[in-house]
Amino acid sequence: MAFLYLNNSFSSKKQTITFPGYKPTYVGFEVPNVFIVGYGIDYNDRFRELPHVCAVNDEGKREFLGQG
């Protein structure tokens, strides 16, 4: 069995996989330690329908806070 992890972070602080000894066989792409949306990932019920993944900056987070 092989594992594919589509979101490998550059930051050692942002660990999403915490199983000891776990290492994915393949990594789809790497993202820096930023807030991402799109392709099924949303922010306050927005942006999940985007056909791509993008980052939301602090201004965008403030603008769409509570508008879900």
ZIBELWO-V521254 format. One record per residue. N is the residue number from 1. RES is the residue in one letter. PHI is phi in whole degrees, -180 to 180 (NA if undefined). NEAR is the number of other C-alpha atoms within 8 Angstrom. Layout:
BEGIN
n=N res=RES phi=PHI near=NEAR
n=N res=RES phi=PHI near=NEAR
END
This chain:
BEGIN
n=1 res=M phi=NA near=2
n=2 res=A phi=-112 near=6
n=3 res=F phi=-116 near=7
n=4 res=L phi=-119 near=9
n=5 res=Y phi=-114 near=9
n=6 res=L phi=-89 near=8
n=7 res=N phi=-142 near=9
n=8 res=N phi=-92 near=10
n=9 res=S phi=-89 near=11
n=10 res=F phi=-72 near=8
n=11 res=S phi=-83 near=8
n=12 res=S phi=-75 near=6
n=13 res=K phi=-78 near=4
n=14 res=K phi=-97 near=7
n=15 res=Q phi=-103 near=8
n=16 res=T phi=-103 near=4
n=17 res=I phi=-107 near=5
n=18 res=T phi=-115 near=6
n=19 res=F phi=-76 near=5
n=20 res=P phi=-60 near=4
n=21 res=G phi=80 near=4
n=22 res=Y phi=-79 near=7
n=23 res=K phi=-143 near=4
n=24 res=P phi=-66 near=9
n=25 res=T phi=-73 near=7
n=26 res=Y phi=-131 near=8
n=27 res=V phi=-122 near=11
n=28 res=G phi=-69 near=9
n=29 res=F phi=-161 near=7
n=30 res=E phi=-115 near=10
n=31 res=V phi=-127 near=9
n=32 res=P phi=-69 near=7
n=33 res=N phi=-78 near=8
n=34 res=V phi=-131 near=7
n=35 res=F phi=-84 near=7
n=36 res=I phi=-111 near=9
n=37 res=V phi=-140 near=15
n=38 res=G phi=100 near=14
n=39 res=Y phi=53 near=10
n=40 res=G phi=100 near=9
n=41 res=I phi=-100 near=9
n=42 res=D phi=-117 near=10
n=43 res=Y phi=-132 near=10
n=44 res=N phi=51 near=9
n=45 res=D phi=63 near=7
n=46 res=R phi=-124 near=8
n=47 res=F phi=77 near=11
n=48 res=R phi=-68 near=12
n=49 res=E phi=-84 near=8
n=50 res=L phi=-61 near=10
n=51 res=P phi=-82 near=6
n=52 res=H phi=-148 near=6
n=53 res=V phi=-105 near=9
n=54 res=C phi=-143 near=7
n=55 res=A phi=-96 near=8
n=56 res=V phi=-108 near=11
n=57 res=N phi=-83 near=7
n=58 res=D phi=-61 near=6
n=59 res=E phi=-63 near=7
n=60 res=G phi=-65 near=8
n=61 res=K phi=-62 near=9
n=62 res=R phi=-66 near=7
n=63 res=E phi=-63 near=6
n=64 res=F phi=-101 near=10
n=65 res=L phi=-64 near=8
n=66 res=G phi=73 near=5
n=67 res=Q phi=-102 near=5
n=68 res=G phi=-72 near=8
END
